[in-house]
Amino acid sequence: QFLGPCSDIAWYRGRELGPSDVQGRTLNPEPVPLLSVTPLPPFSRCTVPRLKRSVVGCLPVLYWLPRYSIWDYGMPDLISGISVGIMHLPQGMAYALLASLPPVFGLYTSLYPALVYFFFGTSRHISIGTFAVLSIMVGSVTERLAPDRNFLVMLNGTNLTEVNITARDSYRVQVAAATTVLGGLIQVVLGLVKFGFVGTYLSEPLVRAYTTAAAAHAVVAVIAQLFGLSTTRFSGPLSLVYTLVEVCSKLPQTHLPTLAVSGVSMVFLIAAKEINSAISARLPVPIPVELIMIVAATVISSYTHLNGNYTISVVGEIPSGLAAPRLPDASLFKEVMGDAFALAIVGYAISISLGKTFALKHGYKVDSNQELVALGLSNAVGGFFQCYAVCSSMSRSLIQESTGGKTQMAGMASAVIVLVTVLKLGPLFQELPKAVLAAIVFVNLKGMFKQYYDIITLWRSSKVDLVVWLVTWVSTLLFNLDMGLGASITFAVLTVIFRTQLPKYSVLGHVPGTELYLDMETHREVREVPGITIFHSSATVYFANADLYLEALKGKSGLDISKMIIYKRRQEAKQRRRDKRAERRARREAKRQVRHCRAIFHDFGEIDVTVYMAGCQMSVVEQLELGGFFSESITKGRLFATVHDAVLHCLGHQGTSMPSYEYSLVRDVHVYSSIEDTIWKTVYCFEQMNHVCKYVIAGDAVQHQTLRTLTEV
């Protein structure tokens, strides 16, 4: 008997199962007939409701915006949007440093993608924009294709060289935009071909370990800013090690004023965030400590002239207004293909995992494929406006959700805050020290470093997931972000194969009073169902693990299946031999009896007497057939069901009807009984007419109808 999913098998020993299962529910033994469905012709499949659903599926804003209630959602979305928009400003400028781009492009990245996601996204709570992990991934591409050494220029009248920062930053913006557009197109294509399930292969341990390792890359990238050092950003395998070695070697060259600004900024941020967390339950919105710090730092830097007096590096010129869109440099696509694919996969994995978390909490659905399309369009369109790759930010999304955000309208409100800053307030931050932005990045990475506690959690819950976490973390640290992601995914797929090859097998027992069946080895309260064993496998059976599944099934059953099969086959062979011997004996006995019958038929035939048989049992007929009794001369036409049928047949051959001979038949019939044969008990009914004798041989069924006993023939 098969109960439940195909990984659970129950078999019954001793007798067949009745019409009800162990829970008392009636089982339906009849197969369920398949429905015969006639497919619709192609022209009838495109209907107005179907077209409407397709359009709304591609443009979700058409579904929720007409139903938007300003009274219910307006104020919560406005407050949430302002709070998130305020966070966009410092994070956008700070994370631009990780991407090795001017800070203003971080503000652009916080604006355009959020506007695009408003129309195409299905999550109501995630905040699309800059994120530390993607920023550091973009930075690795820009540093690799546009290193400082490619933009060295000779100083006038000297042999000294310096970096042409304007040319370098301009080319890096082109590299970042090309990578972002290509990554966005990859996401759109994957979404259109319904490839959203790829996120399921990026398990939570893999994503968390990857972001943890990326946080280490981010720390190494900004540590030079914290100490006021000028270092080379390496790319490729062991780039993190090389960068860290160079930073350590240049520590004696630390710029003390920059270090002082960094230290004060970090102390202020950490203290303010702790206070903010302590009193957050009493506040309607969190205190924007990051915005307060950059405003204070900008004011102090402007009045004390930190750049001129202490040579502290500042943000520099921030152009006001929006930049005109421009086509990306398509010649860069082949050089950034691998990086773009890695950005597409990582950005989608982070966004969909965060989006599904909020959707589950608030009871709505996030479409995986539509999210892939929405994120791809946000990147592709943003790339035309010199934005770099985006995804959802954990910190901003938590703020958007905790401050009461209800719909995507909160994202629109935050984009408006960024837009006002870019248009009017951008130039005010020109004197902001870069060390302050580096301190913001460093402190914001605290949440990612807490993910190291996953090691303890996974050690207790799943050793395989722990190995995935460690391999992902080590490979990302050593092989850089792009190759580390490829190695991590490859190893994760291998663990999936490994788990299907070595799943957990168990025998289930019934929990009394419930419909639950649990492992009998790990739960004491379960009881075995009498006569039924339920086998459970944690993996689906397919060709690769079928043999292992069979061996586990044999082991858990407690039966030596191989020996039982051998024993059964031996018994079947013995039974076949016994049957053959019995068949031969029956055939010999039948032939012996047939010989006696043929003496009767042959001898009486010699004197022109026709013999018929009546009332023969089926077993007698079978024995006659087995012995080859019937032939062309003796056919089954000699057999009759009753004596009366035989007599009527005999009279019919004589041309005499039954009524005229009814009494003479009784008077003239001669009956003879013989018990010489153990099978045959015959009665010979004799009548002689016109010197022609007719004999009818009757069985036990007509013995009580004997009309007359004769002592001699």
MOWO-V872629 format. One record per backbone hydrogen bond with DSSP energy under -1.0 kcal/mol. NH is the residue of the N-H (numbers start at 1). CO is the residue of the C=O. If there is no record, write none. Layout:
# MOWO-V872629
nh & co
NH & CO
NH & CO
This chain:
# MOWO-V872629
nh & co
8 & 5
9 & 535
10 & 1
11 & 533
13 & 531
21 & 25
24 & 21
27 & 19
44 & 41
45 & 42
47 & 45
51 & 47
52 & 48
53 & 49
54 & 50
55 & 51
56 & 52
57 & 53
58 & 54
59 & 55
61 & 119
62 & 59
63 & 60
64 & 60
65 & 61
68 & 65
73 & 69
74 & 70
77 & 73
78 & 74
79 & 75
80 & 76
81 & 77
82 & 78
83 & 79
84 & 80
85 & 81
86 & 82
87 & 83
88 & 84
89 & 85
91 & 87
92 & 88
93 & 89
94 & 90
95 & 91
96 & 92
97 & 94
99 & 95
100 & 97
101 & 96
105 & 102
106 & 103
107 & 103
108 & 104
109 & 105
111 & 108
112 & 108
115 & 111
116 & 112
117 & 113
118 & 114
119 & 116
120 & 116
121 & 117
129 & 391
135 & 131
136 & 132
137 & 133
138 & 134
139 & 135
140 & 136
141 & 137
142 & 138
143 & 139
144 & 140
145 & 141
146 & 142
150 & 147
151 & 148
153 & 162
155 & 160
158 & 155
162 & 153
164 & 151
165 & 163
168 & 164
169 & 165
170 & 166
171 & 167
172 & 168
173 & 169
174 & 170
175 & 171
176 & 172
177 & 173
178 & 174
179 & 175
180 & 176
181 & 177
182 & 178
183 & 179
184 & 180
185 & 181
186 & 182
187 & 183
188 & 184
189 & 185
190 & 186
191 & 187
192 & 188
193 & 189
194 & 191
195 & 190
198 & 195
199 & 196
200 & 197
201 & 198
203 & 201
207 & 203
208 & 204
209 & 205
210 & 206
211 & 207
212 & 208
213 & 209
214 & 210
215 & 211
216 & 212
217 & 213
218 & 214
219 & 215
220 & 216
221 & 217
222 & 218
223 & 219
226 & 222
227 & 223
229 & 224
238 & 478
239 & 236
242 & 238
243 & 239
244 & 240
245 & 241
246 & 242
247 & 243
248 & 244
249 & 245
250 & 246
253 & 250
254 & 251
255 & 227
259 & 255
260 & 256
261 & 257
262 & 258
263 & 259
264 & 260
265 & 261
266 & 262
267 & 263
268 & 264
269 & 265
270 & 266
271 & 267
272 & 268
273 & 269
274 & 270
275 & 271
276 & 272
277 & 273
278 & 274
279 & 275
282 & 279
283 & 280
289 & 287
292 & 288
293 & 289
294 & 290
295 & 291
296 & 292
297 & 293
298 & 294
299 & 295
300 & 296
301 & 297
302 & 298
303 & 299
304 & 300
305 & 301
306 & 301
309 & 305
310 & 306
312 & 306
315 & 432
316 & 430
321 & 422
326 & 384
330 & 328
332 & 329
333 & 330
336 & 332
340 & 336
341 & 337
342 & 338
343 & 339
344 & 340
345 & 341
346 & 342
347 & 343
348 & 344
349 & 345
350 & 346
351 & 347
352 & 348
353 & 349
354 & 350
355 & 351
356 & 352
357 & 353
358 & 354
359 & 355
360 & 356
361 & 357
362 & 358
363 & 359
364 & 359
371 & 367
372 & 368
373 & 369
374 & 370
375 & 371
376 & 372
377 & 373
378 & 374
379 & 375
380 & 376
381 & 377
382 & 378
383 & 379
385 & 382
386 & 383
387 & 382
391 & 129
393 & 127
397 & 393
398 & 394
399 & 395
400 & 396
401 & 397
402 & 398
403 & 399
404 & 401
405 & 400
410 & 407
412 & 408
413 & 409
414 & 410
415 & 411
416 & 412
417 & 413
418 & 414
419 & 415
420 & 416
421 & 417
422 & 418
423 & 419
424 & 420
426 & 421
428 & 425
429 & 426
430 & 427
432 & 429
434 & 313
437 & 433
438 & 434
439 & 435
440 & 436
441 & 437
442 & 438
443 & 439
444 & 440
445 & 441
446 & 443
449 & 445
450 & 446
451 & 448
452 & 449
453 & 450
454 & 451
455 & 452
457 & 453
458 & 454
459 & 455
460 & 456
461 & 457
462 & 458
466 & 462
467 & 463
468 & 464
469 & 465
470 & 466
471 & 467
472 & 468
473 & 469
474 & 470
475 & 471
476 & 472
477 & 473
478 & 474
479 & 475
484 & 480
485 & 481
486 & 482
487 & 483
488 & 484
489 & 485
490 & 486
491 & 487
492 & 488
493 & 489
494 & 490
495 & 491
496 & 492
497 & 493
498 & 494
499 & 495
500 & 496
501 & 497
502 & 498
506 & 536
508 & 534
509 & 518
510 & 527
511 & 516
514 & 511
518 & 509
520 & 507
523 & 519
527 & 510
532 & 529
533 & 11
535 & 9
536 & 506
538 & 504
545 & 542
549 & 545
550 & 546
551 & 547
552 & 548
553 & 549
554 & 550
555 & 551
556 & 552
557 & 553
561 & 559
564 & 560
565 & 561
566 & 562
567 & 563
568 & 564
569 & 565
570 & 566
571 & 567
572 & 568
573 & 569
574 & 570
575 & 571
576 & 572
577 & 573
578 & 574
579 & 575
580 & 576
581 & 577
582 & 578
583 & 579
584 & 580
585 & 581
586 & 582
587 & 583
588 & 584
589 & 585
590 & 586
591 & 587
592 & 588
593 & 589
594 & 590
595 & 591
596 & 592
597 & 593
598 & 594
599 & 595
600 & 596
601 & 597
602 & 598
603 & 599
604 & 600
605 & 601
606 & 602
608 & 605
609 & 604
610 & 693
612 & 695
613 & 638
614 & 697
615 & 640
621 & 617
622 & 618
623 & 619
624 & 620
625 & 621
626 & 622
627 & 623
628 & 625
629 & 624
631 & 634
638 & 635
639 & 636
640 & 613
646 & 642
647 & 643
648 & 644
649 & 645
650 & 646
651 & 647
652 & 648
653 & 649
654 & 650
656 & 651
661 & 658
662 & 659
665 & 661
666 & 662
667 & 663
668 & 664
669 & 665
670 & 686
674 & 682
684 & 672
685 & 696
686 & 670
689 & 692
692 & 689
694 & 687
695 & 610
697 & 612
698 & 683
702 & 699
703 & 700
705 & 702
706 & 703
710 & 671
